[in-house]
C-alpha cells in the first residue's frame, strides 16, 4: 500500500467511527439509522456512513451557525430516490 493510500480519507465510515466523529454513542447512531433518520448505506446486515454525509452536516453547521437536522437530510435523500424510481421521475 502506498503512503498516499494510507493517508487517504475513507469514502465511508463504520457506524462506530461516524458516531465517534459526531461525539455520540454507536448504539444511538445505529438506532437513528434503522429508524431512517440518518443517511447510511446498508450492505446486507452492515451499515456504513458516507463521508459526504458528515461533510454535508459540518458544512451546513458552518454556513447556518445553527441546528442541522440529519433526519431532514435523510428525508430529502429518500424523497429524491423515490422520485427517481418513478416512471419518468428522473429528469
C-alpha positions as CSV (number, residue, x, y, z in Angstrom):
1,X,0.0,0.0,0.0
2,X,1.5,3.4,-0.9
3,X,1.9,6.2,1.5
4,X,-0.9,8.1,-0.3
5,X,-3.3,5.2,0.3
6,X,-2.5,5.1,4.0
7,X,-3.3,8.8,4.4
8,X,-6.3,8.9,2.1
9,X,-9.6,9.8,3.7
10,X,-12.2,7.0,3.6
11,X,-15.3,7.3,1.4
12,X,-17.3,5.5,4.1
13,X,-17.0,5.3,7.9
14,X,-18.2,2.5,10.1
15,X,-21.1,3.4,12.4
16,X,-18.7,3.4,15.3
17,X,-16.3,5.7,13.6
18,X,-19.1,8.1,12.5
19,X,-20.5,8.1,16.0
20,X,-17.1,9.0,17.4
21,X,-16.8,11.9,14.9
22,X,-20.3,13.1,16.0
23,X,-19.4,12.5,19.7
24,X,-22.4,10.2,20.3
25,X,-22.8,6.6,21.1
26,X,-22.7,4.0,18.4
27,X,-25.9,2.4,19.6
28,X,-27.7,5.7,19.3
29,X,-26.5,6.2,15.8
30,X,-27.5,2.6,14.8
31,X,-31.0,3.3,16.2
32,X,-31.3,6.6,14.3
33,X,-30.1,4.9,11.1
34,X,-32.5,2.0,11.5
35,X,-35.4,4.5,12.0
36,X,-34.5,6.1,8.7
37,X,-33.4,9.4,10.3
38,X,-29.8,9.4,9.4
39,X,-28.3,8.7,5.9
40,X,-26.4,5.4,5.7
41,X,-25.7,2.6,3.2
42,X,-26.8,-0.9,4.1
43,X,-24.9,-3.8,2.8
44,X,-26.6,-7.0,4.0
45,X,-26.7,-6.5,7.7
46,X,-23.9,-3.9,8.0
47,X,-24.3,-0.2,7.8
48,X,-21.7,2.4,6.7
49,X,-21.9,6.2,6.7
50,X,-20.7,8.0,3.6
51,X,-18.1,10.6,4.4
52,X,-20.0,13.0,2.2
53,X,-22.9,12.9,4.7
54,X,-20.7,14.0,7.5
55,X,-19.1,16.7,5.3
56,X,-22.6,18.0,4.5
57,X,-23.6,18.1,8.1
58,X,-20.4,20.0,9.0
59,X,-20.8,22.5,6.1
60,X,-24.4,23.2,7.0
61,X,-23.5,23.9,10.6
62,X,-20.7,26.2,9.5
63,X,-23.0,28.0,7.0
64,X,-26.0,28.4,9.2
65,X,-24.4,28.5,12.6
66,X,-27.5,26.7,13.9
67,X,-29.2,23.4,14.3
68,X,-28.8,20.9,11.5
69,X,-31.4,18.2,11.3
70,X,-29.9,14.9,9.9
71,X,-33.4,13.5,9.7
72,X,-34.3,16.2,7.1
73,X,-31.2,15.3,5.1
74,X,-32.3,11.6,5.2
75,X,-35.9,12.5,4.3
76,X,-34.7,14.6,1.3
77,X,-32.5,11.8,0.1
78,X,-35.3,9.3,0.4
79,X,-37.7,11.6,-1.5
80,X,-35.2,12.2,-4.3
81,X,-34.6,8.4,-4.6
82,X,-38.3,7.7,-4.7
83,X,-38.9,10.3,-7.4
84,X,-36.0,8.9,-9.5
85,X,-37.6,5.4,-9.2
86,X,-41.0,6.6,-10.6
87,X,-41.5,6.1,-14.3
88,X,-40.5,9.4,-15.9
89,X,-39.5,10.7,-12.5
90,X,-35.8,11.4,-13.1
91,X,-35.0,14.3,-15.4
